């Protein structure tokens, strides 16, 4: 009976043009990652996501990992508010936000927070479209670093990466 109800529900979704997929859980690749200095039992690593098209804007993968021996349970604002992204232009000046980036990073756009419950060694990944958030039109090498702060813990700082545009 339960299978019949499920099948009927899936048929109803299909009529609405929706589909349900059973993708396997995403595995976070931790090989060859550089990490920032651990603080408060956590560490952050960033690296560029390989481009599928040479004209594609840069994106980074940010991984927050529990490096302590204890479970870490805490709440953060939305990921893009939790992380402070620093992008330095090829001339050494800070990269300006794009209009999209200014709108995206407004705290009122992210009213709900996220509760994390990380077992020892457990990572969690966020993909950040830095090329859409920051003005990265000038050709050259950009330097990117993230920081993250919780009210009850020391500030986390990621490794720094260079992204060529």
N, C-alpha and C positions, 0 to 999 in steps of 0.2 A: 504494500500500500504506500509506504513512504517513497519508494522509487517512482511510483506512478505520480505522486504529488510533485516530486522533484522534476520529473520529465515534463509535466504540465506547466510548471513554473518556467522551466527553460524554454519551452515552446512559446510561452507568453512573451518572455524577453526577446526571443528571436523575431516575433511579430513586430516588436518595437524597434527592431534594428540593432539590438544589443546582443552581444555574445559573452559567454562565460568561458574563460580559459583556465586550465589548471597547469600553469607554468611551474616548473620546479623552483624551489627557493634559490635566490641569487647567492652565489658564492662570492665572497669578497676576497680578491687576490691581494695577499699581503707580501708576496715575494718582491724583493728588491725595493721596498719602500724605505724612504728616509723618514725619520720621526723627529718631531720637536722634543724639547726637554719635558719629561713627565712632570706633572704637577697634580696633587690631590688624587693620585691613583689613576690618572688618565693621561693619554698621549694623543696628539693629532698629527696626521700625515697628509700631505697633499701631493698630487702629481697630475700632470696634464693627461686628459683623455685623448687617445689617438684620434686624429681627424679622419673621416671617411672621404672627405672632399677637401682639396687644398684651399678652397675659398671659405670653408666652414669657420665660424668664429670659435675661438678657444673656449674650452670648458675644463674644469678641474674636478677630480675626485677627491673629496675630503673624507678621511676615515678617522673616527673617534674610537679609541680602543681602551678598554679597562686593562690597565697594566698592574693592578693590585691583586692581592690574594683573596680579596673579599668582593662579594656582590656589591655593585654600585647602583643605587636606585635614586633618581632625582628627576626633577622637572626642569625643562628649559622652555624659552619662548620658541617660536617656529625656527627652523634651522637657519634661515637666512637672516634672522634677527640675532640668534645665538652666536653665529660666526661674524666677526668683523673682518672684512676682506681688505687687504692693502695691496694696491696695484701701483707699481712705479713704472712710468713711461721710459722709453729709451734715453731721453734727455735727463733723467733723474727726478723729474717732477712727478707729483701724484697724479694718477689718471682720474679724470672727472667722471662722474656718473652720467650715463646716458639718460634721456627722458624716461625710457623704460626702467632703467635701474633706480631712478629716483622714486618712481611710482611703486616698483616692486618692493623696495626696502622700507616703505612706510609701515611703522608698527601696527597701525590700525587695519592694514590688509591681512594681518596675521593674528586674529583675536584669540585663537586657541593655542595653547602650548602643547608640548610633547612630553610624555613621561617615559623616561628610559629606565630599563632594568637590565643591566649588563652583568653577566656572569664573568668571573675572572678570565681574562684573555679575549673576551667577546668584543668584536668590532661592529660598528654601524657606519654605513657609507651614505654620503650625500653628494650628488652631482650638482655642481654650481656653474651656470653658464656665464663665466666672467666676461667673455667677449660681448655679451648682450647687456650686461650690467654696467660695464665700464667702457669708455671711449678708447678703443684700441685700434684706431684706423691708421696711425702712423706706423710705418714699417720699422722693424727693429726688434730688440729684445726687451721684454717686459719682465719685471720681477714681481712675484706674487707670494704673499704670506698671509696666513689666517691667525687670528687670535680668538679665543672663546673665554667667556667669563661667566661663572655662576656666582651668585651673591655669597655663598658659604664656602667658596674654595678659591685657591690661587688661580690667576689667569693662565690659561694654556696658550702656548705659541707653537705653531706648526714649523716644519722645515720651510725653507724658502726655495722656490723653483724659478727657473727662467723659461719663459714662453716666447718663441719667435713668431712674429707676425709678418 
